[in-house]
């Protein structure tokens, strides 16, 4: 019992340290992003910078091709380490690296072939006289990002060890190195798109390449991957869980990323601006809550594997108090919204208070649901989340379309966004209660 209490205290201490460290690291990342924008713009000018931003947005999709293997790995690492199964953990890491390599090599070859036989200038509507060697830029960036795709698994490994701050640090170091490289390009007087593309895609890869030997040869040699430990059965276990995470990620993208396009088409492009302003304003709390919740994910996996339900109950009580605090903050943000908008956008856009209220409700629904979903993700019982997240994504577009035809009011469009997420919130709450009290049976325990 004393040993269980000591492990519980150690887990809580590690959680607190990671939350504090993640806040500091995320703050630094935000500053880097702010500094990167003017530096890149000065290097390239508006025309080339627009092309680079377009290329960057397309490269992000490569990161989403892991079919959820990263999230599957982090759960399984936490599970096996909690049980002291180091050799099985090694096999799991080895097998996941092998699977990612098998996924990305064909993707890389296909992309390189498309670049060779296609016309990048037509794709980006770019002028060869203003941007030289665009095909070479694409080939270099795609190759570097695809290589990073494999090694960024190190970040998921650290999250599985309940060290999300280390994963965030690796990302921040890559961003910092990219920023330094961008300023070197700026100070050299170069206006080369190739140079900017190189420093931005090579920097994260370099960080991961340095982190790999540090992690598996020095810090955790007992968990070092090996070719001889590749096991298809271990890979299958990660894939089974990872595919569920992947479908939920895609559903989330559909749900969140189609809103702008729908508003532009159902109302007008001008209506996207106030919607995005209110979303960015209130989603500040969503970002903060995510930073706080993220360490709970794999800490819950560890506690669940050790049957430490009391730790999970205590953790959720803390998040309950935090959720109430966030609700109060959202209320204050509504009251201050007109003043904030006036200072922020200098009254260039008029925003109805009703839009702010509905957006605040939408953000609170997401926060309240996340309070339970991060624990459920850690436990690994994903079936109901998968069903309700997919259902929300499928129902959102037709319901938003029909509601807009009936009301011609963007407020009701936003109400639909809230409504499609409420069933998932209710189910998350019920499932968590059943799991934590040992009453989950059937689909509630899958």
C-alpha positions, -999 to +999 in steps of 0.1 A: +000+000+000+029+024+009+045+016-025+012+023-043+009+057-024+045+065-033+039+058-070+008+079-069+026+108-054+055+104-079+029+104-108+012+136-094+046+153-090+056+144-126+022+157-139+026+191-122+062+195-135+051+187-170+022+211-169+044+240-157+071+231-182+046+228-211+032+262-204+067+278-205+077+259-237+044+267-254+049+303-245+083+303-261+069+285-292+043+313-296+070+340-295+090+321-321+059+320-344+054+357-340+091+364-348+091+340-377+064+358-397+082+391-403+116+374-408+103+351-435+083+379-451+114+402-453+134+373-468+109+364-495+085+392-500+048+388-503+048+367-535+073+340-526+061+341-490+026+333-502+040+303-521+060+291-491+029+293-468+010+273-493+037+247-495+039+246-457+002+240-453+004+211-478+034+195-459+014+194-427-008+167-442+022+144-444+023+145-406-013+131-405-005+100-426+006+079-396-029+064-393-028+072-356+003+051-349+018+079-328-011+080-304-014+043-304+023+040-294+021+065-266-007+045-250+010+012-254+043+025-241+026+038-210+008+005-205+039-017-209+062+005-188+036+005-160+038-033-161+076-033-162+076-051-196+107-034-210+115-060-237+080-058-250+083-020-250+114-023-272+096-046-296+067-022-297+090+008-305+109-012-331+077-024-348+062+011-349+093+026-364+092-002-391+055+004-398+061+042-402+090+035-426+068+012-446+041+038-448+062+068-457+086+053-483+058+046-509+043+080-501+076+097-507+082+079-540+047+088-552+051+124-543+085+127-559+071+111-591+041+135-591+065+165-588+087+152-616+058+145-641+036+174-629+038+212-633+043+227-598+041+262-613+005+255-625-004+239-592+007+270-572-002+295-600+033+307-598+055+325-624+088+308-633+104+342-637+096+351-601+103+318-584+131+296-597+135+258-593+101+253-576+102+216-585+136+212-566+122+231-536+093+207-534+115+176-538+138+187-511+111+197-486+090+166-492+121+144-487+131+161-454+095+162-440+090+125-449+122+116-430+111+137-400+078+118-402+096+086-390+118+102-363+091+124-348+079+092-332+104+100-304+080+127-292+052+101-289+076+079-270+082+106-244+045+112-241+041+075-233+066+080-205+044+108-191+068+134-203+048+155-228+069+185-219+099+168-235+079+162-267+069+199-267+106+208-261+117+189-292+092+208-313+102+241-297+139+234-303+132+226-340+113+259-343+141+278-326+167+263-349+145+272-379+141+308-366+179+311-362+184+297-398+158+321-411+176+351-396+209+339-410+193+338-445+179+373-439+212+387-428+230+371-457+208+391-480+195+360-497+159+360-510+160+323-519+129+302-514+151+271-514+171+285-484+140+292-464+125+259-473+157+241-462+161+257-428+124+252-420+123+215-429+158+205-420+158+221-385+131+198-370+147+168-386+181+177-371+166+180-336+150+146-339+182+130-353+201+143-323+174+133-299+174+097-312+208+086-299+204+107-267+171+090-260+179+054-268+217+051-263+221+073-232+188+081-214+168+049-220+191+022-234+169-005-219+141+006-243+164+009-274+147-003-307+163-031-327+157-046-361+156-081-345+127-071-322+103-061-350+071-080-344+040-078-366+018-087-337+030-057-317+025-035-348-010-049-352-018-039-315-007-003-322-025-001-355-058-014-340-057+014-314-041+039-337-067+036-365-094+046-340-074+077-330-068+085-367-105+083-376-113+106-346-086+130-358-100+131-394-136+136-380-123+165-359-107+180-390-139+177-409-159+192-380-136+221-373-119+229-407-150+229-428-167+257-408-149+285-427-157+270-461-194+265-452-198+300-438-182+315-469-205+295-492-237+296-471-234+332-461-205+353-476-167+354-473-170+385-452-188+365-425-158+343-420-139+372-404-161+378-374-165+341-369-127+336-369-121+366-346-146+352-320-131+317-323-095+328-319-105+350-289-124+323-270-102+294-281-073+308-260-089+290-231-092+259-251-054+259-259-046+265-222-069+237-211-053+214-237-018+221-223-031+213-188-050+181-199-024+166-221-002+152-193-032+135-177-036+113-208-006+089-202-006+095-164-041+080-165-028+050-186-001+044-159-027+047-130-052+025-148-026-003-154-017-001-117-054-002-107-049+032-089-085+044-094-082+068-064-055+088-082-078+091-113-107+102-091-085+128-074-072+140-107-107+144-122-118+164-091-090+188-098-101+192-134-137+197-122-126+227-102-105+239-131-135+235-155-156+257-132-128+283-133-127+282-171-165+287-172-161+318-150-133+330-173-156+325-204-183+346-187-158+374-181-145+372-217-180+377-229-185+408-207-151+422-219-155+411-256-166+444-270-137+462-254-112+435-264-124+435-300-122+474-301-086+473-290-076+442-310-092+449-344-099+487-340-136+482-348-128+472-383-154+444-379-187+446-360-193+415-340-227+407-325-227+399-288-248+368-296-220+354-317-196+358-287-221+341-264-227+311-287-189+308-294-182+308-256-208+280-252-192+260-280-158+263-264-171+253-230-188+222-245-154+212-260-136+219-227-161+200-207-160+170-231-121+170-231-122+168-193-134+132-197-120+123-231-084+127-221-089+102-193-108+078-216-080+081-242-055+072-215-076+041-205-078+032-242-116+026-244-122+045-276-152+028-294-179+052-282-158+083-288-151+070-323-188+065-330-200+098-317-171+119-331-177+104-366-215+109-362-209+145-353-187+150-384-212+133-407-243+152-393-227+186-391-226+196-428-262+186-437-276+200-404-257+233-409-269+235-445-306+229-436-305+252-406-290+280-427-318+275-454-344+279-427-330+307-407-304+325-429-287+334-396-250+325-387-259+323-350-281+293-357-252+278-378-230+281-347-258+266-325-256+235-348-219+233-340-228+232-303-256+206-307-236+180-327-210+179-299-234+176-270-242+138-274-205+130-274-200+151-242-229+132-224-215+098-235-180+107-224-193+116-189-213+084-186-186+062-199-159+077-176-182+072-146-188+036-155-151+029-161-139+045-129-165+027-108-159-007-125-194-008-140-184-005-177-197-035-197-203-042-234-197-012-256-189+010-226-158-011-220-145-011-256 
